[in-house]
């Protein structure tokens, strides 16, 4: 696990000061304070309609992506569907 | 066969062959094989998005959710907690509230942990999921799953990916006789005759992945499976003749010289 990954998000600086550290799918990353889930997905070029997002083990509804801000130390899981029948 | 639709929890399905999407060479092959199989239910696994390789294409770019019923599974889950978590995530990703529930109990055989399966199914049914449980060929467990509200049961033919065909035909027949919801034989099919046999016994559908994806020519095998399932279903409905030890001539004696 990398401690600091790519710096993401230079937008929405007005909503917070400096950067926060996040764990995204097990990897350490930094983001601007005030970043939302929607911002994060946009930054990662992930279509929001095909993923589910968990923040600290709690699922966030797709409709909440725009509103849900991220905080220092949040553990985020972004999941989607891959090829699989039964246990591979 | 248009009047012979499979209905589960109010949803109608045209094809009685359901397919998995794993182990294909690429998405094009996946798409072509599924097309050739005629399946309208495709099962998919729930996994982390690859955030480091953003160029990676999405499976759903190749499987139009308008055309196919996407059936997320909880493959790889060994605990009730994990299976429930994966099912919730799958629903949150917005394809449907269907889930093919797997709680695996053993790494080598990939046999289900049926106690965990029942527990997880109860939790998810309470949350409004349509739970299709992957289970053992055990008639008692199958009945329990129906009693707690599963609208179909998916007993295995043989261990996942083993290609052994139906290992326990008598148990399967007992399940088919005693369980009054659709039975989808899931896992262990090796070739077309295995699928046809499951359907001849009276299974309502067959789900497979490796038998198609692992064949030398997956697209041709997908087509073979389509016909096998259709033929088996027709034969089941037509009613086979009884087995007899001795011959019965099919040509009349009358008129012989």
Contacts between the chains, C-beta under 8 A, distances in Angstrom:
chain1	res1	chain2	res2	distance
A	24	B	51	6.2
A	25	B	48	4.6
A	25	B	49	6.7
A	25	B	51	5.4
A	26	B	48	7.4
A	27	B	51	7.1
A	27	B	52	7.6
A	44	B	49	7.9
A	44	B	51	5.3
A	44	B	54	6.6
A	45	B	54	4.8
A	46	B	49	5.9
A	46	B	51	7.5
A	46	B	54	7.7
A	47	B	58	7.4
A	49	B	94	6.3
A	50	B	58	6.2
A	50	B	60	5.7
A	50	B	93	6.3
A	50	B	94	7.2
A	51	B	49	6.0
A	51	B	93	5.7
A	52	B	89	4.3
A	52	B	90	7.1
A	52	B	91	7.8
A	52	B	92	3.7
A	52	B	93	4.0
A	52	B	94	7.8
A	53	B	92	7.6
A	54	B	89	6.6
A	57	B	85	7.9
A	59	B	88	5.8
A	59	B	89	6.5
A	59	B	92	4.8
A	60	B	92	7.9
A	61	B	92	6.9
A	62	B	92	7.1
A	62	B	94	6.0
A	77	B	48	6.6
A	77	B	89	7.8
A	78	B	48	6.8
A	78	B	49	4.6
A	78	B	51	6.8
A	79	B	46	5.6
A	79	B	47	6.3
A	79	B	48	5.7
A	79	B	49	6.4
A	79	B	89	5.1
A	79	B	93	6.8
A	80	B	46	7.8
A	80	B	47	7.1
A	80	B	49	4.8
A	80	B	58	6.6
A	80	B	60	7.9
A	80	B	93	6.4
A	81	B	44	4.0
A	81	B	45	6.8
A	81	B	46	6.4
A	81	B	47	7.7
A	81	B	58	7.8
A	81	B	59	5.6
A	81	B	60	6.2
A	81	B	70	7.0
A	81	B	72	6.4
A	81	B	90	7.6
A	81	B	93	6.8
A	81	B	95	7.3
A	82	B	21	7.9
A	82	B	44	6.7
A	82	B	45	5.2
A	82	B	46	7.9
A	82	B	47	4.8
A	82	B	59	5.9
A	83	B	20	7.7
A	83	B	21	4.0
A	83	B	22	4.6
A	83	B	23	7.2
A	83	B	24	6.2
A	83	B	27	7.9
A	83	B	30	6.1
A	83	B	44	6.9
A	83	B	45	7.0
A	83	B	59	5.7
A	84	B	20	6.4
A	84	B	21	6.3
A	84	B	22	4.2
A	84	B	43	7.1
A	84	B	44	6.0
A	84	B	45	2.7
A	84	B	47	7.8
A	84	B	73	6.5
A	84	B	75	5.2
A	84	B	209	7.8
A	85	B	19	7.3
A	85	B	20	1.9
A	85	B	21	6.7
A	85	B	22	4.7
A	85	B	23	7.5
A	85	B	43	5.7
A	85	B	73	7.6
A	85	B	75	7.5
A	85	B	160	7.9
A	85	B	207	7.5
A	85	B	208	7.2
A	85	B	209	2.5
A	85	B	210	6.9
A	85	B	213	7.6
A	86	B	20	6.5
A	86	B	22	7.9
A	86	B	43	7.7
A	86	B	73	6.6
A	86	B	75	5.3
A	86	B	102	6.4
A	86	B	110	7.3
A	86	B	134	6.5
A	86	B	160	4.6
A	86	B	161	7.8
A	86	B	186	7.1
A	86	B	187	5.6
A	86	B	209	6.5
A	87	B	75	4.5
A	87	B	76	5.6
A	87	B	102	6.6
A	87	B	104	5.6
A	87	B	110	5.0
A	87	B	160	5.7
A	88	B	22	5.3
A	88	B	23	7.1
A	88	B	45	7.2
A	88	B	75	6.5
A	88	B	76	7.2
